[in-house]
Structures are given as C-alpha cells and as structure tokens.
Amino acid sequence: MRKSLFLLAAMAIATPSFAATNLVNNGGFESGNTGFTSTYNAVAPDTGAMVPENTYTVASNAANQHPSWANVAAYAGKNFLIANGSSANDAAVWAQTLIGLTIGQTYNFSAWATNVCCNSSYSGANVSPLIISVGSGGTPTQIAASGALGSTGTWTQFTGSFVATSTSTNLAIFTDVNAASGNDFGLDEISVTAAVPEPATWMMMMLGMGAVGFSLRRKKDTRLRVRFA
C-alpha cells in the first residue's frame, strides 16, 4: 500500500506540463513575408506604398506603410502582417495549409488583430474591420471571428477550434468588411495547437490507475493460503 501511494505521488509530480506545438509556420511573422500565401498584393515594407486596397506587407510599424495610418507596432516580437483591406470579402489576406493533423483530434486556433487606421491627418470613415478565420475542407467552415476591432492600436485576440477530418487542411483569414475606406488592420501570433487534457483530467486518470493497482494488490494479498504442519 505504501509503495502504491509513493508511485502515485511520483506520477503526480511528473504530470506533463504540455508545451503545445504551433502547427502554423511563421505565425508571428518574425521570418518576414514567408510561409503563407495571400490573394492580396505584396508591397515592400517601409515604402509608404500601401494606399491601394488589397495590399499587404510584413513590417514592424504601420505608420511607415501608409500616410494615414497610426503608429502601431507588433503585438509580440518585431514584425506583424499589415493589410489595406480588400473591398471583396472573399479575398484571403493570409492562408496556409496545415499538415500532420490527427483525424478526430480537436485543434485550437488563435490570432491577434488590431485596427491600424488612422492618424490625426485622416478625416475619412473608419469601419473597424471584422476579421474572420475560415478552415476549409471541401465547404469552408467558419471557426472564429474577432468581432469589430476596437480603437486603433488595441490588439484583440480571437479564438476558435475545429476537429480534423483529414491529415491536412487549409486555414484562411478574411476581412468581412467590403468598405474601401478605413478597412485597415494588422495580424500577429497566428497559431493552431492540438487540444490537450486539463491537469485535473490527468490527475483523475492517475488516481484511477492507482485505484486499480491498489485493488489488484488487495486481491493478491487475500488469496487462500494453505499451511502445512
């Protein structure tokens, strides 16, 4: 009994603290404009050339990309994706094919978004773009929505989840606003990770294994013993 309790305590101490692996390549954009595709037109960073809609770049500050944009930096790290939103809401600003999925496994999606419009010289409309993430496997299925983004430079996290029906799937991010003016935003820290059991679930599993072991020990100790004189 004492040995079983010792083993159970050791298992509790060794309960794994999962560091979930991000299946998204370059989700923080620290490697620059690589690892993903876009239906938007890429623009070289820090040129002030993002006046046309349907353009994007990867840079460290929004103010250098457009004469009307505010001084907005990345949510984390140095770089983030900065977009002048498309007036067509079926245009994916970011897309990537995820591989190595386990069929039936639940995966958690997360990303951060911010409004980059506008600075004090801008007097037009600001539509607070709505960002939507869509996972596709045949018919696209919405898995997350940010809602209308808040004040300029305020980062908002939006999350969702999906169950893998294939070992690979496409993930895409759109803006659901088709206005040409003020539809300007940034994206950062995009991630997809496998959902893992909560620590309490692992503890219940270990307690169950301990109970089984204790039961087997009792069964073994209460066997009929025959003694010969």
N, C-alpha and C positions, 0 to 999 in steps of 0.2 A: 504494500500500500504506500509506504513511504517513498519507495523508488518510483512508483507511478506518479505521485504528486510532484516529485523532483523533475521528472521528464516533462510533465505538463507545464510546470513553471518555466523550464528551459525553452519549451516551444513558444510560450507566450512572449518571452524576451526576444526570441528570434522571429517574431511576426514580421513579415516583409513590409517595408515601407516603400511601396511601389513608386518608382520614378517613371511615369508613363512616357513612352517614346512617341514623339511627334512624327506622324506619318507624312506631314506636309514638308516638302522640300523648300528651304529658304523662306519659311513663313514669316520671318522677321525682317526680310529684305536686306540683311546685312551683307549678302553676296551681290547686291545690286539687282539689275534687271535680268534675272536668270532664274530658271527652274519652273517657270509658269508660262502660260500663253494668255493673250488678250485680244479681243476684237477691236480694242481701241488702238489708236496710232501712237507709237512710242515717240517721245521727244527727249532730246538730250537734256540732262539736268542743268539747272542754274543758268538758263539762257533767256528766261522770261518769255518763252515762245509758246506757252500753253493757252493762248487766247482762244483758239478754235475748240469747239466741243469735241467730244470723242477722242481726247488725247490723255496720255498718262506719262508719268516719269517715276523714277525711284531716286529720291534725294533726301537731304537732311532737314530742309525747311521749305515751307510752302511759299513764303514771301518772294523767294528768288525765281519762282516759276511763272508768275502772273502778276501784272501791275496792280491788280485789285485784291490780291489775296493777303491774308494776315500772316503775322509771324508765328507760325505753328510748327512745332518740332515733333519728332517721332514719339510714340507712346513709350517705347523701350529701345535701347540701343541707339544707333545713329540714323539709320535710314527708314523710310516708310514709302508706301506707294501713294502717289498723289494724282488725283484724276480730275479732269474737267468733264463732268458727267455727260453721257450721251443723251440726246433727245429721243432715242429709241430704247425703250426699257427691256428689249430682248438682247441687248448688247452686253456681253460678259466683260467686265473690266479685268477680271482675274479668273483663271481656270487652271486646274491641274488634275491629272489622273493619279489616283491613289492606288497603290498596288500592295500585294501581300496581306490582303484582308482575310479574315476568317469568316466563312459563311455562318450566319446566325449570331455572330458577335455584335454587341452594341458598341457604337463608337460615338464619342463626344466631340462636337465641333465648337470652336470658339474663335472669335476675332474681335478686334477693336477698331472702331471707326470714329472719325471726327469731321466736323464741318470746317473747311478752310476759308470760306468766304464770310466776311471780306474785311478789308481795312477801311480806314476813315475816308478814303478818297472815292469809295464806291457808294453810289446812291440808288442802285437798281434793286430788284427783288432778290430775296434770299429764301429759297424754297425749302431749306432744311431737308436735304435728301434722305430718302428711306433706303437703307441697304438691305438686300435680301440675299441669302445664301441658298443655292439650289443644288441638291445632289441628283445626278441623273443616272438612270439605269433603265433605258427604254424611255418611259414617260418621266420627265423631270418632276421631282417631288420637293416642295419647299420644306427645309428643315430648320430654318432660323430666320428671324427678322429683327433688325435693330430698332425699328420704330423711328420716328422722326428724330434726327440728330439734334442735340442741344445747341448751346451757344458756341460760337466759333472757338475752336481750340480745346473744347471739352471732349475728352475721349470717352466713348461709350462701348462697353462690352456687349456683344450679342452671342448667344449660345444656342445649341440645339443638339439633337442626336439622331442617329439612324442605325438600322440593323442591316448589316451587309448581306446582300443576296447573291453576291459574286465575289470573287477574289480581287476584283478591281472595280473602281467606279470613278466617274468624273465628278468633280466638285467645282462649282462656278459661283461667282459673286456678281450680282447685278445691282443697279440702282433702279428703284421702281418709280422714279420721278422723270417725266419726259420733258420737263421745262428746260429751256436752253440757258436761262439766266439764273445764276446762284447755285446751280446744281454741281457743287464742287466739294470734294471730300478726300479724306485720307484713310488708308487701311494699314493695319500693323498687327503683328503677332497672331497670324492665322495658324490654327492648329487643329489636328484631328488625332485623338488618342483613344485607345481601347478602354472601355469602362472596366473597372476592377472592383472586386468586393470591398465593402467598407471594413475597417478594422474590427468592428463589432461582429461582422459576419465571420471573419476569420477566427475570432475568439470562440464563437459558438461552435464552429467546426472542430476546433481543438478540444473544447470541452466534451463534445460528442465522442471524439476519438478516445479521450481519457476515460469517459464513462464505459465505453466498450472494453477498453483494456482492463479496467477495474472489475467489470463483470466477468471477464474471462478468468481473471486471477481468482476470484471467489469460487468460480466453478471448479477450477483446478484444485483449490485448497479443500473443498468439501467432498472430494471423491471418497468412496468407501475404501478404507484401509483395512487389510487383514493382517493381524499379527499372529505369529506362531510362537507357542511357548517353548 
